[in-house]
Amino acid sequence: MAVLSCLPGLKVGIKVNGELAKEYDAPPDDVKATSKKYTFYKLSSRINEENPYALAYVESKPGEQFELAIDSSGLGFPDFRRQIKLTVIIDNWSLPPYVIMKQVDTLSTTTVGDKVTGWEKISFGFSSLDIVEAPVSEKDIKKQIEEASRYGTIVIKLELVHHSTPTTGGGSIAPPKTSVGKVAEKVLKGKAVDSRAIFNSEAATAPSFCSATCVDPLYRPFAVFEFRYRTMEGLIREFIVPRPKEVVDVEEEFMRIKHIKPEIGVEARGIKREPMDAALFASRYKQRRLENGKVEIDLTDD
């Protein structure tokens, strides 16, 4: 799980098929540059030294389900006085706010809809991004460039709230945006983004609603975790994971080369060798069969 050095009691990670995904470090310069996009509520005086922002990469495999895991037990809250509100953005969809009531919690689904059309429970999964070389209209290119920076990303913002109480909600909660379709290769500008999120839905009952007051009047997060997901090949192309070295079985390779029969009459190093008549070879030189079955050839001319 990703950990902040300034908030070591807080851990956030991605679970894939129920298991914590292996995380790969992002380039330090990238972490520093991206953290500057946010302004933070200082939960601790130690945070003055650095921004409470973490960036990591995880592997995605099309068809696998994922969920978010949060462990704040080291912070000592949520408790009866303070809770954590999550704002989660998956690709281009901002999920409904979620208030954590437990110090170890998992967000695997969310509920959308309204009283009139009904409610749906949404789960999250990985899929492939359909990248094409075909030309795209200027209008579509502008739209895709605006959205491309958020493909393959999961952003989790944490805010400190209090006075969280149940309420009789019932407002409309927007469903996820339509999954991205075909993406022009030129839009990605050489990035190794090759995955997208899919949102699976099923019928559900109305969710529970609560109201809470943000401790920070400016509604700033006290921590932000960002995960970028790629296939293993994408991680390699983006230089996050080194390309594996090819392992060769030396003995097997030796035997393979040993049994290769050189083709007669094939040019090698600029010299064309003429086919040799086996009968002529046998009659030209003296041969003697040895006791062990091998043949001894006398190469002298007399």
N, C-alpha and C positions, 0 to 999 in steps of 0.2 A: 504494500500500500504506500501511496505517496505521503511523505512526511515533510513538514516545514521545520526548518531549524529554529525559527523564532517562535513556533508553536508546536513543540514536539509532542504534546499531548493529543494532537489531532491527526487522524489518519483517514484518508479517502482513497478508495480504489475501485476498480472495475472487476466485476465477477462475470465470467463467461461459462455458461453451462454449470453454474453453481460453484465454480472454483475461481479464486483470485487470479487474474491475468498477470503474467509476467510483465514487468514494466522496464522500459528502456530509457536511459537518460537522454534528454534533449540537449543540443549544443548550448553551453552557458550563455553565449551572446544572444541566442534566440530567446532564452528565458528572461534575460535582463531587458531586452527590447520589448517583449510582449507584456511584461509586468507593468510597464509604464503606461499602458492603456487604461489602467484602473487607479482609482483613488480609494483608500482604505480607511476604515474605522479602526483606530489603534486599540486593540484589546489588551495590549500589554506594552509597557515601556520598552521592552526589548525589541519591539517591532520597529522602533525608530531606525534601527541599523539596516533593515532590509524590508522589502515588500513581502507580505505573506502570500506569495504566489508560487505555485508549483506547476511544472509542465513535464509531462512524461508521454511516452509512446507505448501503445499496446498492439499486439497482433490481432487482426480480425480475419475470420473465416466465414465466407458467405453461408448463411443458414443458421449460424449459431446465435443463441439468445444471450443478451447481456443485461446486467443490472448494476446499480450503484451501491457501494458499501461505505458506511461512515462509522468511525469509531472515535468518539470524543471523550471517552472515559478518563483520559489523562487531563482533560480540562476541568473535570468535576461538574459539568453540566451537559445536557439539559437536566434541570431539577425543577422543583415546584415553583421557583422564582424566574428562572431563565430558560428559554428554549432557543432552538436554532431553526431559522427559516431557510429552506433551500430554494434557490432559483436555478433551474437546470435548463440548459440549451443544448439540444442534440441536433447537429447540423443547422438547419434553419428554423427549427421549431422550439419555442420557449414553452416548457411544460407549465401547468398550473403550479403556483407556489405550494410547497410542502413543508409542514412544520414537524420537526423531529421531537418526539416526546421521550425517546430512549437514548441512552448514551452509546449503545451499539445498535445500529439500525440499517435496514436495507430498503432501497427503493427499486422495486422490480416492475411495478405497474403504476399507471395513473388513470384517472377517470375523467371522461369528457362527455359533453352533451348538455341537455336541459330537461325540464319537466315535460315539455311538449313532445319533442322528438325521441326522448328516452336517453339512457346512459350507456356508455360503452367503456369497457376496461381495455386500456392500451398497454401492450408489452413491447419490448424493444429488441431488435435483432440487427445483425450485420448483413449487408448484401453488396454486390459488385456495382461499381459505378460504370455506366455505359459510356465509354469515351469513343468518339467518332472523329474522323478526319474530314468529314463532309463539311462544306461551307455553311455558315450560319448567318442569318440576317444580322445587320448592325444592331437592330433593336434587341434581338435575343442575346447578342454578344454582351451588350452593356448590362443586361439583367444578369447574365451568368457570371460576369466578372465580379459584380457586386456580391453574389452569393458564393462564389468559388472559394473565397477565403474561409468559409465556414464548413465546407464539405469535410467529412472525416474528422469532425471535432466534437468533443463532449465537454462543455464548460459547466462547472458547479460553483455557484456563488453562495457563501454562507453569511447570513445576517443574524445578529443577536436581537432577540425579541423577548418581551415579557407580557404578563397578563393575558396569556393565551387561554381563551375560554370557548367552549362550544357555542355555536350559533345556528340559527335556522336559516341557512343559506338557500340556495336554490337558483342562483343566477346561471346564466349560460356560460359554459366553458368550451372554448373553441377547440375543435379537433385538430390533429396534426396537419401541417401543410402537406400538400401532395408531394410524394417523394420525387426527387429530381429525376428527370428522364435522361435523354441523351445530352451529353456535355461535349462541346467542341474541344479538341485537344489544345488548340491555340489559347483557349480561355485559361487553362491550368498553368500556362507559362512555365512548362518544364517541371512542375511539382509532381511528386510521386503519389498524389492522391488517387486511390483506385477503389475506394469503398464508400458506401453510404449506409445510412440507417433505414430500416423498414419498421413500420409500426403495425403490429398485428392487433386486431380488435375482436372483442366478444361482448355479448350483452352483459350488462351489470346493473346493480341497484344504485340508487342515489348515494353519492359519497357523503362522508361526514365533513361538515364545515366548522371552521373556528376563526375567531378574530384575535389579532395580536397587535401589540404596539412595538414598533421598532425602537430600540434603545438609542440609535443614532438618528437625530432629526433629519440628517441628510441622506438617510437610507443607503449608506455605503456598506459594502460587505467587509467583514473582518478577515476573510480569507477567500481565495479563489484557487480552484484546482482545474487544470485543463488537461485533457487526455486527447491525443491524436491517434487515430486508429488507421492502420494500413495492413495489407496482406504482408506476409514475410518478404515477398519479392519487392513490395513497395518500400518496406523498411530498409532493405538492402540498397535500392536505388536512391533513397534519400540519405544514405550513409549513416543511418542510425545503427544498423547491424552490419558487421563486416561480412562480405561474401565468403561462404565456406570454401575451404581449400578442397580440391579434388583428391580423394584418397585412392591411390593405386596399389593393388596387390602386386608387389614386385615379382613374386614367383609366378603368378598367373600371367603377368605381362611378358615375362621371359619365355614361358612356354608358348605363348601365342606367337611371339616373334620367331621363335625357333621353328615352328611348324609352317611358317609362311613360305611357300615355294616361289622362288624368283621366276618371273616370267621371261622366257627366252625371246630375244628380239626386241626388247623394250629399251628405249633410250635411257641411259643413266649417266648423269654428269656430262652430257653432251656427246657421249660415245654410243654408237649403235652397235650392239653385238649381234653377229649373224647366228642363226640357228645352227646347232651342232648335231650332226648325225651320230646317234648313239652307236650304230654298227661300226661306223668309221672309227670312232673313239676306241671301241673294243678291239678292232683288228690292228690298230696302229701301235698299241702298247702291249707289252707282255703282262699277263695277269696270272696270279697264283693264289689259289684258295688256301687259307690258313686253317689250322685245326679248330680255332674258335669260331669258324664260319665267316670271318671277314675276308675281304679280297685285297691282296697286295698288288699294286700296279707299279711296273718298272717304267719310269718316265725317260730312261735313256734312249737315244736314237739308234744305237747299234743292236 
